[in-house]
Amino acid sequence: APNQAFFSEEPLPSNPLIGILSTELTLTWDRDDVWIGIVDEDEKNRCEDVPSSFFSGGLGCDGVSTNFAAGSADAKSDTGFTWEMESGTYFAALGAKDGALAEGTEVKIDYEAHIGHSLFSIVLSIFVLGIGATLIYYGRE
């Protein structure tokens, strides 16, 4: 079906330290005729339960009606999109911008992951330093 979403079978790798480290993922791809997005597990399941038929217009999962966590059918291949990884299970979604994807279509996806401290880890570090300084101050003779 034109513009129909196809989903990865395997979920995207998760960030087990989501509260301590923040991870920002930037995706780009090599074809202008496809779109890429990221959906959560509930959206993937919803899309797989909707029959892809003529009678499900607006209910199916194409580039317009899919609820993306990141990306969209309007994303450009050279600039792509950036996603601040969240806790949960997420899947890659792919579809053709115009018409259907030909069988055997290959898309090369490049990604960059930027890892930084989350607000929680910064506050926790300041708290631990404050406690340490207090203990040192009151522990001296």
C-alpha positions in Angstrom: 0.0 0.0 0.0 1.3 3.5 -0.8 2.9 5.3 2.2 2.2 2.2 4.4 4.4 1.9 7.5 6.6 -1.1 7.9 8.2 -1.8 11.3 11.4 -3.5 12.5 10.9 -6.9 14.1 13.4 -6.2 16.8 13.1 -3.3 19.2 15.7 -0.5 19.2 18.4 -0.9 21.8 17.4 0.8 25.1 19.4 2.9 27.5 19.5 1.0 30.8 20.8 4.1 32.6 18.0 6.4 31.4 17.7 8.3 34.7 21.5 8.8 35.0 22.6 9.3 31.4 20.6 11.0 28.7 21.0 9.8 25.1 20.2 11.8 22.0 20.1 9.8 18.8 20.3 11.5 15.4 19.2 9.5 12.3 19.8 10.2 8.6 19.3 8.0 5.6 20.4 7.8 1.9 17.0 7.9 0.0 14.7 10.9 -0.5 11.8 8.6 -1.5 11.4 7.1 2.0 10.5 8.3 5.5 11.7 6.9 8.8 10.3 7.3 12.3 10.4 5.8 15.7 7.2 4.4 17.4 6.6 2.9 20.8 5.4 -0.7 21.3 1.8 0.3 21.7 1.7 2.1 18.4 3.4 -0.7 16.6 0.8 -3.2 18.0 -2.0 -0.8 17.1 -0.8 -0.6 13.5 -0.3 -4.3 13.2 -3.9 -4.9 14.4 -5.4 -2.5 11.8 -6.2 -4.3 8.5 -4.5 -2.7 5.5 -7.5 -2.4 3.2 -9.4 0.1 1.3 -11.9 0.5 4.1 -9.5 1.5 6.8 -8.6 5.0 5.5 -7.4 7.3 8.2 -7.1 4.4 10.7 -4.2 2.6 9.1 -0.6 3.4 9.7 0.9 5.5 7.1 3.2 8.5 7.3 0.3 10.8 8.4 -1.7 8.7 10.8 1.1 7.0 12.7 1.8 8.4 16.1 5.6 8.9 16.0 7.8 9.2 19.1 10.3 10.9 16.7 10.6 11.4 13.0 7.8 11.8 10.5 6.8 11.4 6.9 8.1 15.0 6.3 11.6 14.4 7.6 14.3 14.9 5.1 16.9 12.2 4.5 19.9 14.5 4.7 18.9 16.2 7.9 17.0 13.4 9.4 15.7 13.8 12.9 16.9 13.7 16.5 15.3 11.7 19.3 15.9 12.1 23.1 15.8 8.4 24.1 13.1 7.6 26.6 12.4 4.5 28.7 10.3 1.9 27.1 10.3 -0.3 24.0 10.6 1.4 20.6 10.7 0.3 17.0 11.9 1.8 13.7 9.2 2.5 11.2 9.8 3.0 7.4 7.5 3.9 4.5 7.6 5.3 1.0 6.8 8.9 0.4 5.3 8.4 -3.0 3.8 5.0 -3.9 4.8 1.6 -2.5 8.3 0.4 -1.7 9.6 -2.1 -4.3 10.4 -5.5 -3.0 14.1 -5.7 -2.0 14.4 -1.9 -1.4 17.5 -1.1 0.7 17.9 1.9 2.8 21.2 2.8 4.4 20.7 4.5 7.8 23.4 6.4 9.6 23.1 7.4 13.3 25.0 9.3 15.9 24.4 8.8 19.6 25.3 11.6 22.0 25.5 10.6 25.7 25.4 13.2 28.4 24.4 13.6 32.0 20.7 13.8 32.9 19.4 16.5 35.3 19.0 13.7 37.9 22.7 12.7 37.7 23.8 16.4 38.0 21.5 17.0 41.1 22.7 13.7 42.6 26.3 14.7 42.1 25.8 18.0 43.8 24.0 16.4 46.6 26.7 13.8 47.2 29.4 16.5 47.0 27.4 18.6 49.6 27.1 15.7 52.0 30.8 14.9 51.5 31.8 18.5 52.2 29.6 18.5 55.3 31.0 15.3 56.7 34.6 16.6 56.1 33.8 19.9 57.8 32.2 18.4 60.8 34.5 15.4 60.9 37.6 17.5 61.5 38.9 18.1 65.0 
